[in-house]
Amino acid sequence: MIDMREIFSHPDYADTVEEFEEYTQCAESKCQWSLFKDVHKKVANNKCPICETELDTENSDSFATIDHFRPQAEDMYPYLECEPKNYILMCSLCNTRYKKAKFPLAEGSIRATKAKTVEETKDEQPLLFNPTEENPLNFFELAFRQTEIGNILELKRKSTISKGSYNYQRCEAMITLFGLGYIHKNIHPDEETKQLRVDILTTHYETFIELAQAIKNKDKKSAALILLDENRKEMLEKHGFFQFLLKNQFNVY
């Protein structure tokens, strides 16, 4: 998962907001939130910030989408339809097969259906978080697992987060809703969709396992050889997972 908080300070963001507002001021025009796709993709290094798959490949499920983090439905957040801070970049798999129009809140939390800015939702307790607002490193660790369905790289709750806490609930919701954990955390009813997610987690395992093992074994020579390969280092650095390895927030099982 990729930390997207620098999106609002990116040199192209202010220009995009200006262009976006010009459209919204036209009576005949609806919000053109797709305008934000390019700047989000630049910050995310052309990766889906949720599952980190490469965007806009020949695979239709990798198509880059910009959508509403808090859904725009009338019973959800209709007044946030044109709020730029409410947009999130995702691949089609994460957006149209997993998240859809879901936005669960903690038990007892009141939905801010009349909010006109993201700031007006501050009293909510959402179970999902937008990586443009919060750093995934504060929530998760990586787990390299050998399983009966193959080798996968999954997200797991950070060990310092106490069980039952609000942040514990958020970790569980993110992992479960997006299918980012081991198969028992992937509750999607469609088997094809679950397999597509497993394929992505398997690819990530293969990409990072050599570096992870070198770091775990304190094999500085092997780690250095990987990172001295400029092409390989550039490829690894485009992933948010790379930061998890640098912070030693992972385990190999």
Sequence and secondary structure as in RCSB ss.txt:
>XXXX:A:sequence
MIDMREIFSHPDYADTVEEFEEYTQCAESKCQWSLFKDVHKKVANNKCPICETELDTENSDSFATIDHFRPQAED
MYPYLECEPKNYILMCSLCNTRYKKAKFPLAEGSIRATKAKTVEETKDEQPLLFNPTEENPLNFFELAFRQTEIG
NILELKRKSTISKGSYNYQRCEAMITLFGLGYIHKNIHPDEETKQLRVDILTTHYETFIELAQAIKNKDKKSAAL
ILLDENRKEMLEKHGFFQFLLKNQFNVY
>XXXX:A:secstr
    GGGGGSTTHHHHHHHHHHHHTSTT    GGGGHHHHHHHTTTB TTT  BSSSSSGGG EEEEESS  STT
S GGGTT GGGEEEEEHIIIIIIITT   B TT    TT SSGGGGTT  BSS  TTTS GGGTEEEEEEEETTE
EEEEEEE TTS TTSHHHHHHHHHHHHHT SSGGG   S HHHHHHHHHHHHHHHHHHHHHHHHHHTT HHHHHH
HHHSHHHHHHHHTSTHHHHHHTT EEE 
